[in-house]
């Protein structure tokens, strides 16, 4: 039989296997005495791999416990600081994948709302479920800010904000408000629909509340 090299013999020795030559024959002797040091190392390695396995197995569950980005987008409330909005300015945020519009009105703009009542199909929002009806002229919980869904009630387009009081191609006596370029629906500055347009109802008002200058959309106080 082939001779075993010294390097190979030393490798076997490190695992507790001794190889010796006697009378020209190779004999192997596997030590039966426990190597306490080696056993501790092996136990430590086994425990370490087991712990690592538990950590990897637990990761998908932790991810599941945390709300996904999609879940947050669908259901979470949105907070907006409106203190830096200029009078007459509109800002837009997203809630439940819908555009939500907040408009800061001037006192003169709000007082001018009565001048368009005769043009409106539902000035008091009697045909829809109005959450904050008759609280403020803005249709919101604020006397200064409107909070409206930016989705046209006709076919879901996005009405554009035109606050200027000046003649427009769609209305020669325009008093400011929203115009939907898709099919020509018109709404006043607080989202009330005009008569004779495709949109059947006023722009809806989402649940919201104010805490100082912080507007929370998607929850009620």
BAFI-3210 file (N, C-alpha, C; in Angstrom, 3 decimals, decimal comma, padded with zeros to 6 digits):
// residues 221
n [1|2|3|4|5|6|7|8|9|10|11|12|13|14|15|16|17|18|19|20|21|22|23|24|25|26|27|28|29|30|31|32|33|34|35|36|37|38|39|40|41|42|43|44|45|46|47|48|49|50|51|52|53|54|55|56|57|58|59|60|61|62|63|64|65|66|67|68|69|70|71|72|73|74|75|76|77|78|79|80|81|82|83|84|85|86|87|88|89|90|91|92|93|94|95|96|97|98|99|100|101|102|103|104|105|106|107|108|109|110|111|112|113|114|115|116|117|118|119|120|121|122|123|124|125|126|127|128|129|130|131|132|133|134|135|136|137|138|139|140|141|142|143|144|145|146|147|148|149|150|151|152|153|154|155|156|157|158|159|160|161|162|163|164|165|166|167|168|169|170|171|172|173|174|175|176|177|178|179|180|181|182|183|184|185|186|187|188|189|190|191|192|193|194|195|196|197|198|199|200|201|202|203|204|205|206|207|208|209|210|211|212|213|214|215|216|217|218|219|220|221]
n.u [000,837|000,292|002,506|001,684|001,860|003,708|002,439|-000,288|-000,698|-000,399|-002,605|-004,727|-004,206|-004,975|-007,688|-008,011|-007,300|-004,977|-002,218|-000,054|003,005|003,734|005,712|005,937|003,333|000,350|-001,457|-004,435|-005,551|-008,191|-008,781|-010,509|-010,859|-012,561|-012,221|-012,285|-011,917|-012,199|-014,818|-016,236|-015,752|-017,042|-019,674|-020,117|-019,939|-022,113|-024,268|-024,086|-024,650|-027,250|-028,557|-028,244|-029,830|-032,365|-032,614|-032,686|-035,005|-036,891|-037,007|-038,843|-041,306|-041,102|-041,016|-043,563|-045,114|-044,641|-046,274|-046,771|-045,488|-047,487|-049,790|-049,672|-049,980|-052,583|-054,190|-053,222|-053,261|-052,613|-050,439|-050,204|-048,491|-049,941|-049,296|-047,545|-048,729|-049,750|-052,217|-054,930|-053,576|-053,233|-052,557|-051,498|-051,897|-051,404|-053,745|-054,888|-054,327|-055,461|-055,770|-055,703|-056,925|-055,965|-057,012|-056,251|-058,229|-059,001|-060,580|-062,209|-062,616|-064,154|-066,421|-067,402|-068,569|-071,313|-072,160|-072,241|-074,174|-076,583|-075,749|-075,091|-075,546|-076,040|-075,899|-075,930|-075,015|-076,904|-077,407|-075,451|-073,408|-072,372|-069,754|-069,139|-071,182|-072,609|-070,983|-068,770|-068,180|-066,246|-066,623|-065,216|-063,558|-062,283|-062,289|-060,934|-059,519|-060,166|-060,780|-060,575|-061,510|-059,597|-060,763|-062,741|-066,262|-067,510|-066,135|-063,830|-061,592|-059,064|-059,822|-058,771|-057,290|-058,415|-058,156|-058,514|-060,547|-061,978|-062,815|-063,147|-062,451|-064,388|-066,287|-067,586|-068,055|-066,464|-065,910|-063,852|-062,479|-062,785|-061,992|-062,702|-060,824|-061,342|-064,106|-065,409|-066,596|-067,493|-066,625|-067,111|-065,051|-065,020|-065,549|-068,150|-070,516|-071,316|-074,379|-075,734|-073,481|-071,313|-070,486|-072,069|-072,288|-071,108|-067,574|-066,084|-065,599|-062,970|-062,474|-061,118|-059,056|-057,994|-055,112|-053,965|-051,748|-051,495|-052,773|-054,622|-055,353|-057,670|-058,406|-060,519|-060,849]
n.v [-001,210|002,376|004,790|007,027|010,480|012,815|015,264|014,687|012,838|014,468|016,089|014,259|013,643|015,966|015,687|013,717|011,210|008,786|007,624|004,988|003,137|-000,277|-003,085|-002,918|-002,591|-000,519|000,887|001,993|004,045|005,098|007,467|006,962|008,537|011,315|014,497|017,238|019,978|020,124|019,278|021,331|023,399|022,442|022,288|024,962|026,030|024,698|025,690|028,384|028,357|027,409|029,480|031,492|030,440|030,609|033,369|034,095|032,747|034,105|036,619|037,005|037,068|039,278|041,270|040,963|041,763|044,511|047,301|047,373|049,435|049,807|049,298|051,444|053,538|053,160|053,299|054,983|057,987|061,382|064,011|067,516|070,571|073,571|076,153|077,737|078,262|080,481|083,059|082,244|080,212|076,853|073,550|070,178|066,855|063,302|060,845|057,671|057,001|059,060|062,397|065,044|068,188|071,245|074,436|077,761|080,340|083,776|086,336|087,941|086,309|084,260|085,667|086,310|084,017|083,841|085,080|083,322|081,457|081,142|079,888|077,355|073,809|072,376|073,974|073,646|071,127|069,025|066,687|064,860|063,012|065,015|065,609|067,724|069,562|072,792|073,952|075,624|078,099|077,187|074,502|072,784|071,872|074,122|077,689|078,965|077,327|075,112|071,620|069,240|066,526|065,876|064,776|064,630|064,411|063,369|061,601|060,977|062,545|065,166|068,124|071,475|074,216|077,450|080,356|083,009|085,875|086,449|086,737|083,619|081,103|079,117|080,307|083,380|085,039|084,281|083,419|082,400|079,225|075,733|074,002|071,381|070,010|067,784|067,215|069,557|070,246|072,383|073,941|075,788|077,885|076,411|073,900|073,287|072,095|073,369|074,195|072,331|070,948|068,105|066,775|065,258|065,851|067,736|068,266|065,893|065,845|064,877|062,933|064,777|066,805|069,682|070,644|073,254|074,512|072,170|069,995|067,095|064,506|062,026|061,062|061,591|063,871]
n.w [000,000|-000,409|001,006|003,624|003,590|005,628|005,986|005,477|007,487|009,731|009,422|009,783|012,408|013,672|013,785|015,609|014,747|014,547|012,711|012,266|011,560|011,671|011,756|008,995|008,122|007,780|010,390|011,803|014,375|016,049|018,337|021,343|023,451|024,658|023,230|024,916|024,410|021,584|021,341|022,586|020,831|018,507|019,446|019,954|017,338|016,134|017,625|016,951|014,158|014,303|015,659|013,775|011,764|012,955|013,078|010,336|009,614|011,080|009,950|007,657|009,030|010,713|008,787|007,796|009,959|010,044|008,534|005,033|002,327|000,481|001,998|003,760|001,991|001,166|003,502|005,581|007,558|006,518|007,258|007,148|007,161|007,105|007,531|006,090|003,720|001,165|000,944|-001,079|-002,269|-003,485|-002,404|-002,989|-001,873|-001,435|-000,641|000,122|-002,497|-003,892|-005,135|-002,849|-002,167|-000,716|000,045|000,697|001,677|001,035|003,046|001,406|-000,825|000,265|001,072|-001,376|-002,316|-002,280|-004,528|-006,618|-006,179|-007,567|-009,838|-009,148|-008,803|-006,490|-003,921|-001,134|-000,644|-000,524|-001,877|-001,422|000,922|003,206|005,284|007,090|007,110|006,795|008,722|008,171|005,623|003,975|003,716|005,267|008,387|009,051|009,100|007,201|005,426|002,720|002,243|-000,061|-002,223|-005,074|-007,331|-010,111|-010,093|-012,241|-014,339|-013,028|-013,619|-013,197|-011,857|-012,612|-010,865|-010,855|-009,593|-010,263|-010,667|-013,403|-016,906|-018,575|-021,090|-020,789|-019,203|-019,207|-017,092|-014,920|-011,562|-010,161|-009,194|-009,923|-012,891|-015,049|-017,488|-019,039|-019,663|-019,266|-016,788|-014,056|-010,962|-007,937|-005,759|-003,419|-004,211|-005,126|-007,437|-010,689|-012,407|-015,194|-016,150|-016,897|-014,490|-011,733|-008,992|-006,101|-005,388|-003,243|000,343|002,309|005,369|008,078|010,266|012,166|013,952|015,351|013,059|011,724|009,481|009,389|007,307|006,568|009,007|011,872|014,547]
ca.u [000,000|001,056|002,840|000,944|002,788|003,683|001,444|-001,603|-000,794|-000,639|-004,006|-005,573|-003,984|-005,740|-009,051|-008,028|-007,029|-003,517|-001,767|001,320|003,531|004,263|006,085|005,717|001,901|-000,290|-002,558|-005,101|-006,080|-009,054|-008,804|-011,850|-010,970|-013,189|-011,446|-013,227|-011,749|-012,790|-016,257|-016,775|-015,721|-018,096|-020,958|-020,248|-020,248|-023,471|-025,190|-024,040|-025,402|-028,667|-029,072|-028,334|-031,000|-033,550|-032,700|-033,145|-036,388|-037,780|-037,050|-040,100|-042,411|-040,946|-041,432|-045,017|-045,715|-044,574|-047,146|-046,076|-045,653|-048,796|-050,817|-049,626|-050,535|-054,018|-054,990|-052,663|-053,576|-051,558|-050,350|-049,675|-048,379|-050,497|-049,005|-046,753|-049,503|-050,144|-053,649|-055,273|-052,770|-053,697|-051,554|-052,070|-051,241|-052,040|-054,320|-055,566|-054,044|-056,280|-055,287|-056,496|-056,590|-056,206|-056,984|-056,353|-059,068|-059,015|-061,941|-063,001|-063,012|-065,243|-067,631|-067,901|-069,191|-072,763|-072,463|-072,376|-075,156|-077,597|-075,145|-074,719|-076,572|-076,326|-075,089|-075,896|-074,580|-078,016|-077,493|-074,327|-073,144|-071,411|-069,377|-069,070|-072,163|-073,070|-070,084|-068,057|-068,375|-065,196|-067,064|-064,279|-063,566|-061,563|-062,971|-060,011|-059,008|-061,007|-060,109|-061,434|-060,988|-059,276|-061,268|-064,019|-067,339|-068,049|-065,445|-062,597|-060,471|-058,543|-060,135|-057,684|-057,636|-058,306|-058,748|-058,665|-061,891|-061,809|-063,453|-062,428|-063,118|-065,537|-067,264|-067,215|-068,192|-065,833|-065,681|-062,810|-062,898|-062,142|-062,497|-062,204|-060,604|-061,755|-065,455|-065,960|-067,306|-067,024|-066,907|-066,674|-063,812|-065,098|-065,830|-069,564|-070,653|-072,190|-075,498|-075,578|-072,184|-071,374|-070,316|-073,388|-072,296|-069,979|-066,372|-066,279|-064,727|-062,474|-062,370|-059,912|-059,151|-056,875|-054,503|-053,148|-051,487|-051,317|-053,975|-054,565|-056,315|-057,899|-058,866|-061,283|-060,384]
ca.v [000,000|003,607|005,426|008,257|011,563|013,430|016,342|014,073|012,232|015,524|016,536|013,287|013,777|017,104|015,223|012,633|009,936|008,585|006,612|004,557|001,987|-001,319|-004,287|-002,720|-002,437|000,688|000,628|003,228|003,979|006,238|007,649|006,941|009,484|012,555|015,730|018,218|021,257|020,040|019,151|022,654|024,182|021,957|022,690|026,404|026,252|024,226|026,646|029,615|028,171|027,268|030,815|032,203|029,912|031,187|034,774|034,153|032,277|035,091|037,846|037,218|037,372|040,663|042,069|040,880|042,540|045,918|047,624|047,589|050,771|049,826|049,434|052,816|054,419|052,962|053,598|055,851|059,413|062,255|065,264|068,609|071,867|074,540|077,501|078,500|078,494|081,857|083,248|081,935|079,089|075,469|072,499|068,849|065,697|062,045|060,015|056,532|057,104|060,113|063,753|065,835|069,592|072,180|075,796|078,811|081,384|085,123|086,698|088,468|085,177|083,550|086,494|086,327|082,738|084,004|085,637|082,256|080,474|080,899|079,055|076,065|072,757|071,896|074,860|073,215|069,720|068,204|065,423|063,990|062,899|066,073|065,323|068,906|070,444|074,022|074,406|076,780|078,318|076,425|073,097|072,002|072,227|075,390|078,838|079,576|076,349|074,029|070,327|068,625|065,510|066,438|063,865|065,085|063,449|062,871|060,377|060,787|063,389|066,076|069,534|072,425|075,335|078,771|081,256|084,377|086,349|087,065|085,923|082,439|080,540|078,288|081,113|084,795|085,719|083,360|083,969|081,602|077,877|074,590|073,639|070,078|070,112|066,570|067,312|070,892|070,480|073,553|073,967|077,059|077,847|075,407|072,595|073,035|071,923|074,269|073,601|072,101|070,367|066,637|066,283|065,247|066,291|068,525|067,543|065,353|066,328|063,718|063,146|065,526|067,719|070,605|070,908|074,407|074,600|070,822|069,382|065,642|064,010|060,582|060,755|062,626|064,068]
ca.w [000,000|-000,492|002,271|003,911|003,831|006,968|006,030|005,576|008,810|010,726|009,250|010,467|013,855|014,211|013,981|016,582|014,076|014,476|011,759|012,574|010,837|012,569|010,988|007,561|007,828|008,367|011,317|012,244|015,733|016,332|019,786|021,928|024,550|024,182|023,235|025,447|023,726|020,264|021,507|022,879|019,600|017,627|020,018|019,721|015,930|015,872|018,232|016,169|012,925|014,650|015,950|012,505|011,070|013,575|012,680|008,954|009,546|011,696|009,171|006,922|009,935|011,133|007,646|007,697|011,043|009,700|007,399|003,776|001,744|-000,171|003,038|004,255|000,968|001,070|004,666|006,612|007,517|006,018|008,001|006,350|007,821|006,163|008,027|005,118|002,491|000,903|000,712|-002,453|-002,763|-003,370|-002,376|-003,244|-001,271|-001,827|000,431|-000,507|-003,939|-004,480|-004,846|-001,907|-002,352|000,376|-000,487|001,712|001,103|001,622|003,482|000,284|-001,668|000,937|001,040|-002,750|-002,671|-002,448|-005,849|-007,622|-005,724|-008,602|-010,882|-008,583|-008,831|-005,133|-003,074|000,269|-000,609|-000,064|-002,610|-001,046|002,359|003,524|006,681|007,958|006,480|007,455|009,795|007,629|004,191|003,282|003,722|006,084|009,807|009,181|008,512|006,233|004,470|002,206|002,058|-001,065|-003,128|-006,377|-008,368|-010,655|-009,826|-013,506|-014,748|-012,284|-014,059|-012,171|-012,133|-012,422|-009,991|-011,468|-008,589|-010,753|-011,006|-014,710|-017,953|-019,047|-022,277|-020,410|-018,471|-019,369|-015,793|-013,973|-010,229|-009,507|-008,827|-010,570|-014,208|-015,479|-018,940|-019,749|-020,221|-019,062|-015,525|-013,305|-009,521|-007,356|-004,972|-002,354|-004,802|-005,410|-008,875|-011,435|-013,148|-016,621|-016,512|-016,766|-013,119|-011,096|-007,592|-005,613|-004,996|-001,896|001,429|003,057|006,819|008,420|011,403|012,310|015,261|015,023|011,626|011,186|008,896|009,271|006,324|006,688|010,367|012,543|015,924]
c.u [000,866|001,336|002,056|001,947|002,635|002,612|000,035|-001,805|-001,076|-002,056|-004,966|-005,420|-004,802|-007,188|-009,127|-007,778|-005,520|-003,209|-000,315|001,697|004,076|004,455|005,740|004,272|001,376|-001,412|-003,150|-005,700|-006,884|-009,204|-010,231|-012,007|-011,532|-012,256|-012,385|-013,117|-012,413|-014,306|-016,886|-016,810|-016,852|-019,478|-021,195|-020,607|-021,678|-024,504|-025,251|-024,829|-026,892|-029,286|-029,223|-029,551|-032,278|-033,729|-033,216|-034,601|-037,341|-037,955|-038,346|-041,270|-042,331|-041,389|-042,948|-045,694|-045,711|-045,471|-046,326|-046,310|-047,021|-049,903|-050,857|-050,269|-052,044|-054,751|-054,480|-053,103|-052,360|-051,605|-049,648|-049,625|-048,811|-050,140|-048,276|-047,489|-049,864|-051,654|-053,931|-054,535|-053,482|-052,481|-052,257|-051,227|-051,995|-052,517|-055,173|-055,484|-054,939|-055,650|-056,254|-056,001|-056,892|-056,014|-057,128|-057,083|-058,843|-060,435|-062,805|-063,471|-064,188|-066,540|-068,224|-068,567|-070,693|-073,130|-072,653|-073,464|-076,169|-077,065|-074,900|-075,874|-076,978|-075,524|-074,977|-075,476|-075,670|-078,050|-076,334|-074,205|-072,015|-071,006|-069,412|-070,015|-072,558|-072,210|-069,358|-068,359|-067,360|-065,574|-066,120|-064,443|-062,808|-062,378|-062,135|-059,583|-060,126|-060,155|-061,019|-060,729|-060,756|-059,699|-062,637|-065,071|-068,012|-067,388|-064,059|-061,392|-060,035|-058,877|-058,939|-058,188|-057,357|-058,935|-059,020|-060,126|-061,752|-062,482|-062,533|-063,144|-064,351|-066,607|-066,805|-067,340|-067,612|-065,487|-064,585|-063,347|-062,112|-062,817|-061,859|-062,047|-061,073|-063,108|-066,161|-066,741|-066,665|-067,473|-066,442|-065,461|-063,834|-065,613|-067,288|-069,793|-071,639|-073,340|-075,084|-074,226|-072,254|-071,264|-071,644|-073,425|-071,063|-068,746|-066,535|-065,251|-064,258|-062,508|-061,062|-060,133|-057,893|-056,426|-053,517|-052,990|-051,307|-052,679|-053,738|-055,705|-056,442|-058,333|-059,724|-060,840|-061,296]
c.v [001,253|004,151|006,716|009,337|012,163|014,518|015,779|013,467|013,299|016,065|015,593|013,381|014,898|016,758|014,026|011,267|009,789|007,427|006,254|003,363|000,990|-002,582|-004,149|-002,574|-001,159|000,260|001,960|003,018|005,233|006,362|007,706|007,935|010,799|013,742|016,857|019,560|021,254|019,983|020,518|023,530|023,780|022,372|024,174|026,719|025,856|025,204|027,931|029,495|028,058|028,627|031,620|031,744|030,479|032,629|034,899|033,736|033,324|036,327|038,031|037,577|038,813|041,596|042,081|041,718|044,035|046,216|047,888|049,011|050,897|050,010|050,851|053,771|054,338|053,516|054,627|057,297|060,201|063,556|066,318|069,873|072,942|075,985|078,365|078,723|079,967|081,918|083,059|080,727|077,762|074,549|071,157|067,787|064,449|061,303|058,933|056,600|058,114|061,471|064,463|067,272|070,379|073,586|076,779|080,005|082,726|085,427|087,195|087,347|084,433|084,368|086,533|085,034|082,876|084,481|084,564|081,244|080,139|080,009|077,615|075,071|072,320|072,722|074,425|071,751|068,801|066,826|064,463|063,939|063,865|065,945|066,532|069,997|071,606|074,451|075,670|076,899|077,538|074,967|072,198|072,388|073,517|076,505|079,500|078,627|075,387|072,781|069,502|067,480|066,154|065,550|064,358|064,005|062,961|061,544|060,243|061,544|064,311|067,519|070,436|073,658|076,661|079,786|082,668|084,705|087,138|086,187|084,775|081,895|079,719|079,070|082,574|085,591|084,849|084,054|083,223|080,242|076,828|074,295|072,318|070,091|068,893|066,745|068,614|071,123|071,648|073,444|075,306|076,849|076,828|074,065|072,280|073,083|072,926|073,481|073,337|071,569|068,856|066,113|066,351|065,851|067,140|067,638|067,087|065,920|065,121|063,978|063,843|066,263|068,576|070,636|072,053|074,502|073,232|070,266|067,869|065,191|062,500|060,137|061,903|062,706|063,377]
c.w [000,000|000,898|002,429|004,272|005,206|007,065|006,204|006,941|009,874|010,630|009,942|011,969|014,448|014,443|014,926|015,984|013,921|013,545|012,080|011,730|011,845|011,755|009,516|007,175|008,455|009,277|011,717|013,605|015,979|017,833|020,273|023,070|024,029|024,287|023,650|024,739|022,376|020,348|021,778|021,633|018,675|018,122|019,778|018,292|015,603|016,410|017,426|014,893|013,202|014,920|014,679|011,725|011,622|013,136|011,254|008,834|010,079|010,839|008,389|007,810|010,418|010,020|007,510|008,771|010,723|008,506|006,150|003,296|001,096|000,857|003,591|003,260|000,916|002,287|005,635|006,431|007,048|006,803|007,154|007,205|006,832|006,530|007,003|003,797|002,366|000,682|-000,772|-003,014|-002,569|-003,277|-002,555|-002,564|-001,713|-000,589|-000,221|-002,034|-004,648|-004,194|-003,900|-001,993|-001,087|-000,183|000,678|001,099|001,800|002,094|002,336|-000,638|-001,049|000,916|-000,362|-003,174|-002,920|-003,851|-006,910|-007,261|-006,817|-009,727|-010,433|-008,587|-007,433|-004,128|-001,626|000,439|-000,073|-000,721|-002,300|000,474|002,706|004,994|007,608|007,442|007,386|008,642|009,372|006,139|003,363|003,059|004,523|007,546|010,083|008,544|007,425|005,121|004,020|002,057|001,163|-001,769|-004,494|-007,528|-008,828|-010,471|-011,102|-013,861|-014,106|-012,792|-012,912|-012,534|-011,821|-011,660|-010,706|-010,517|-009,091|-011,071|-012,303|-015,767|-018,386|-020,288|-021,948|-019,656|-018,540|-018,072|-014,664|-012,664|-009,467|-009,113|-009,575|-011,907|-014,610|-016,995|-019,716|-020,434|-019,848|-017,787|-014,775|-011,845|-008,974|-006,459|-003,838|-002,892|-005,060|-006,919|-009,486|-012,072|-014,602|-017,058|-016,315|-015,338|-012,371|-009,692|-007,280|-005,394|-003,540|-000,922|002,232|004,565|007,152|009,739|011,456|013,766|015,064|013,520|010,976|010,754|008,785|008,372|006,456|008,057|010,863|013,995|016,920]
res [x|x|x|x|x|x|x|x|x|x|x|x|x|x|x|x|x|x|x|x|x|x|x|x|x|x|x|x|x|x|x|x|x|x|x|x|x|x|x|x|x|x|x|x|x|x|x|x|x|x|x|x|x|x|x|x|x|x|x|x|x|x|x|x|x|x|x|x|x|x|x|x|x|x|x|x|x|x|x|x|x|x|x|x|x|x|x|x|x|x|x|x|x|x|x|x|x|x|x|x|x|x|x|x|x|x|x|x|x|x|x|x|x|x|x|x|x|x|x|x|x|x|x|x|x|x|x|x|x|x|x|x|x|x|x|x|x|x|x|x|x|x|x|x|x|x|x|x|x|x|x|x|x|x|x|x|x|x|x|x|x|x|x|x|x|x|x|x|x|x|x|x|x|x|x|x|x|x|x|x|x|x|x|x|x|x|x|x|x|x|x|x|x|x|x|x|x|x|x|x|x|x|x|x|x|x|x|x|x|x|x|x|x|x|x|x|x|x|x|x|x]
***
